[in-house]
Every structure is written in structure tokens, then in C-alpha cells.
């Protein structure tokens, strides 16, 4: 297990961090079983599952499917990075799950704030910065892998370091990302968690795995 100093460095350097072996095999199986019990439509018909947002009328989303989902909210393996990026006071903004089956297409590359955000006029240092060894602002996504994802399968992909870019994503990369080696799909085995800043240019790669993708996304902000 890498220490907090290394986690902070890697998160700040790349804009994302993968922590493996956070959930055990039985925990992953239990969460998957609770999802199976919802009898959801197949991924081709419903890519996003269990959505909830902090807007009226309030709905619990997948948090209503069993306590194990709520236990992920403040898991002790994610809190150090959330505090590093958001400070000691932050909230859950929204959540949803993603399911995909083989052949389902990629999503668009995007960032929710920063130079690449739609309509953004952010100036350098305003969308991702470091003050006195901490990052007391921003928007952090925590994605729990309930099935293996990575270069051989698909799933979360991103352009490492793009959260600090002062220039908008070139249209050529957006249109044909497979032609450019700047994109990576990090290895994220079942039971791992991926944290990333929404300033990072990211998206979802085409799903190539024989098994279905299953990820739970919690989005935190101040």
C-alpha cells in the first residue's frame, strides 16, 4: 500500500489515482448481488443506473439498494484524498452507476471545469491549483470498480496531466482519440477505486471485455 504522501503526489501529477484492493472479493460479490436483485434492464438499454442528485425532489438512487452502498460514501481509504482536494468540509453532489457490455461505444472526452470545459474561459491557476500543500477547492469523482476494467477491457480513460493544461483539447483528439497516445485506460481491477478531478479530460472507452462493466460513481464537491 502506497502512503499518503505518494498518493497526494500522484493525484496532483496525473489528475487521477487508482487504489487497488480496497474492497475484498466477498464485498464486491455482495454489491454485485444487490445490483442483480434490482432486475435492471441490460446495459444496451440502460447504461446509467441508480442515479441520484442533490436536487429536489431528492431520491436516494443506488443508496436505497442496501447499506453496503452507503458504506462506500465515507470509506476510510478515500477520505485522505478527498480532504487533500476538497478540505475538511465537502458534500456529495450526485451519484450513479455505469454498466456496459461488449461493443458498447465510447463517450465523448470532456472536463467539467478548466480550459476544456464547455464555454470555459478559465485563466491559468484558477481551475486547478495548489496552496500551501493542499487543494481546498474543486470537484472529485470516486469510481468504485465492481468488475475488472483497464486497457484490455475499457472503462474510465483520460489524458493524464490535462487538469493543469492551459489549452483546450484539440478537436482532432476529441474526434479520433485512438490515434493519439496521450490517452490512457488505467488498470482498475474489481475492488479498486479510482479518484479523479473533474478538471481532468476524461471519458469512457469502448467496452471490449467479455464480462460486463460495473462501476459506482460518487461525485463530491465543497
RANOR-V973281 format. One record per pair of residues at least 12 apart in sequence whose ideal C-beta (glycine too) atoms are under 8 Angstrom apart, sorted by the first residue. I is the first residue (numbers start at 1). J is the second residue. Records with the same first field share a line. If there is no record, write none. Layout:
# RANOR-V973281
I = J  J
This chain:
# RANOR-V973281
4 = 80
7 = 19  80  81
8 = 80  81  84
11 = 81  84  85  195  197
12 = 130  135
13 = 160  161
14 = 160  161
15 = 128  158  160  161  162  163  164  196  197  199  200
16 = 158  160  186  194  195  196  197  200  202
17 = 81  194  195  196
18 = 186  187  188  192  193  194
19 = 77  78  192  193  194  195
20 = 188  189  191  192
21 = 189  191  192
22 = 75  77  78  144  191  192  193
23 = 144  190  191  192  193
24 = 191
25 = 190  191
27 = 68  191
28 = 146  190  191
30 = 68
31 = 68  69  146  216
32 = 146  147  214
34 = 65  66  68  69
35 = 49  50  62  65  97  146  214
37 = 65
38 = 50  65
40 = 99
42 = 101
43 = 99  100  101  104  212  213
44 = 101  104
46 = 99
47 = 98  99  100  104
48 = 96  97  98
49 = 62  96  97  98  99
50 = 62  63  65  95  96  97  216
51 = 94  95  96  97
52 = 94  95  96
53 = 93  94  95
54 = 91  92  93  94
61 = 95  96
62 = 95  96  97  216
63 = 95
69 = 216
72 = 142  144  216  218
73 = 92  218
75 = 193
77 = 193
78 = 142  193  195
81 = 140  195
82 = 140  142  195  220
84 = 134  135
85 = 135  138  140  197
86 = 135  136  137  138  140  220  221  222
87 = 134  136  137  222
89 = 222
90 = 220  221  222
91 = 220  221  222
92 = 218  219  220
93 = 139  219  220  221
94 = 219
95 = 216  217  218  219
96 = 217
97 = 214  215  216  217
98 = 204  213  214  215  217
99 = 212  213  214
100 = 154  155  204  207  212  213
101 = 207  212  213
102 = 207  208  209  210
103 = 206  207  208
104 = 206  207
105 = 206
106 = 154  157  177  203  204  205  206
107 = 203  204
108 = 174  203
109 = 159  169  173  174  177  183  201  202  203
110 = 201  202  203
111 = 162  163  169  198  199  200  201  202
112 = 139  198  199
113 = 127  138  139  198  199
114 = 127  128  162  163  165  199
115 = 127  165  166  167  168  169
116 = 162  165  168  169  201
117 = 199
120 = 168
124 = 166
127 = 163  199
128 = 163  164  197  199
136 = 222
137 = 222
138 = 197  198  199  221  222
139 = 197  198  199  219  220  221
140 = 195  196  197  198  219  220  221
141 = 195  196  197  198  217  218  219  220
142 = 193  194  195  217  218  219  220
143 = 156  188  193  194  195  196  215  216  217  218
144 = 192  193  215  216  217  218
145 = 188  189  190  191  192  193  194  214  215
146 = 190  214  215  216
147 = 190  209  211  212  213  214  215
148 = 188  189  190  209  211
149 = 185  187  188  189  209  213  215
150 = 185  186  187  188  189
151 = 184  185  187
152 = 208  209
153 = 207  208  209  211  213
154 = 185  204  205  206  207  208  209  213
155 = 185  188  204  205  207  213  215
156 = 185  186  188  194  196  202  204  205  215
157 = 177  183  184  185  186  202  203  204  205
158 = 183  184  186  196  200  201  202  203
159 = 173  182  183  184  200  201  202
160 = 182  184  200
162 = 199  200  201
163 = 197  199  200  201
164 = 199
165 = 201
169 = 201
185 = 205
198 = 219
